[in-house]
Amino acid sequence: MALGRITALAMTALLPGASLAQTAGPQASHPYVGLWVTDDNRVRHRLLPGGRYDEARGSRESAYRGRYEVTGTHIEYWDDTGFTADGDFVDADTLHHGGMVLRRRR
């Protein structure tokens, strides 16, 4: 293990609320990367490779940005401002998140 990695792990242990996932680097690929939208197209989540997301709301592009992790069919979001949220993929093309239903746009 490189010295920089050891230092990052040690610092993570000292930071309140920090997790190993925050220093472990990008998440491995998963089947949900891509664009997810509500039926009215008002909310649009773009799940990017490497564990980042960009969410548009109405005419406001990049209204929210942050990181995400997928475990099985569950997704956790950490907005860059500190807001957290989660959701569940109920099938390959449907995401339930925050009381909304988003569908994969191919």
N, C-alpha and C positions, 0 to 999 in steps of 0.2 A: 504494500500500500504506500502510495507516495506521501511525502511529508505534508503537502498541501491538503490532501484528503483527510489525513489524520487531524490537522488543525481545524478543518471545516467541521469534522465530526465532534471535536472537543468543544468548539464554539456553539454548535447546535445544542449540546447538552446544557450550556449555560443560558441560552436564550429562552425566556418564557414563551410557551406556545409554539416553539419551533419543532419541526419533526424531521426525521431522517429523510423523508421524501423531499423536503425542501432543498437538501444538499445532494441528493443522490443523482441528479441529472434528469434528462428527459425520460419520460415514460416510454416503454417499448410500444411498438405499434399495436393497435387493436382495431376491431372491425367497425368502429363508429366514427372514424375521422370523416369530416365533410360538413356539409351545410344542413342545418335542421331549422325548419320554419313552422310557425303557427299557420293554421288554415287561412287566416286573414292576412298573412305575410307581415304582420306588425312586428313580431319578434323573430329575429334570425340569429341563431347560434352557429358560428363557424368553429368547429373543433379542429384544431390544427395538429399536424404531426408534432411530436415532441412535447405534448402536454400543455399547450397554450390554447386559449380560446379568445374569440372576439365576438361580442354580441351587439347587434344593432336593434334599436327600438324605434319604430315608426320611421321618420325621416332622419333620425339621429344615428349616423354610422358610428361604430366603435363607442357606443354608449358605455359599455362595460368590457374590460379586458382583464385577463388573469390567467391562472393556471388551473388545470383540472387533472383528476386521476380517475381512471376507470378500473373497477374491481368487479369482474364478472359482468353483470348487467347493471351495476350501480355506478353513478358518476357523482363525484364531489367537486365543487367549484370553490376556488379562493380568488376573489376579485382583488386586483392590485390595491384597492383602497381598504381592504380588510374584511369586506362583506363575504359571507360564506353561504352556500346553497348546495342542494343535492337534487338528484333525480334518478329515475330508473328507466332503462330501455325495456319496454314490454314486448317488443319483437324487433326484428332487424331494421325496421323503418319507422318506429314510433318511440318517442321519448316523452315521459311524463316528468315535468319539472315545474315546481312552484305553482301548482294548480293549472298549468297549461299543458296542452298536448302539442308537441312539435313532431313534424314528419320530415323524414330524410328527403332532401331535394337532390336528385342525381343530375 
